[in-house]
Amino acid sequence: MRQVVFAANWKMHLGPEEARAYLKTFFERSRLPDGRLPEGCEVWFFPPAVSLEAVAQALVGRSGFLAGAQNVYWEPKGAFTGEISAPLAAAAGARAVLVGHSERRHRFGEIDADTERKLSAVLEAQLLPLLCVGETLAEREAGNTLDVVTRQLEAALGRRPPAALQQVTVAYEPVWAIGTGRNATPRDAAEVHRAIRRWLAEHGAKSSRILYGGSVSLKNAAELLAERELDGVLVGGASLDPATWGELVRSTAA
């Protein structure tokens, strides 16, 4: 059975009380039978760090739902003011972590080596990494999409054994499509997903899930997920409204 993940990245939105109210509305408006997801479907929420514990507590007992951290530092503890370690994220209720999101790479200057260290820390804490890869518009127009994605995969995952790779979910998020209203066509996304899947299989991971992220909305989610190469979506802006997010999940989860 196809395994589909709906991942909501709230970025720097929704404090603890807002998060609790959001989830209450989400479960009311998604109209999922008995509050349950269809078999093989999961919904992951990535709130800001201050809301992580509130979200995790609100999801207790709900099968198929989990809370994740948007970012962690690679050291387990120490004098790193402002940072959050993977063990601390786990203690707050996180079960997954975004790693290598394009905003971390391009706004905060994180390099491939940083992504590799963070992914190692996430695995060490027995959390699920959601590794983000993708090209800029200039790289796409130069015909370098697959070269860039392959480089990012090699840097983060190239030296890991198959057992570790199987724990990693990958999100292809073309940088030029994030928050711009533009998105890759299902066919274009599928081409990159096939290349990612091929790379993972060659390294021993033959059942990894690969999500698409980049201006996903209620209007285009069904069309994107009709492409069988896509195992789910990583959604930013369209996940901030609980009614819209609930409708997106409900209408495309089957």
Order of alpha helices (4+ residues) and beta strands (2+ residues): beta-alpha-beta-alpha-beta-alpha-beta-alpha-alpha-beta-alpha-alpha-alpha-beta-alpha-beta-alpha-beta-alpha
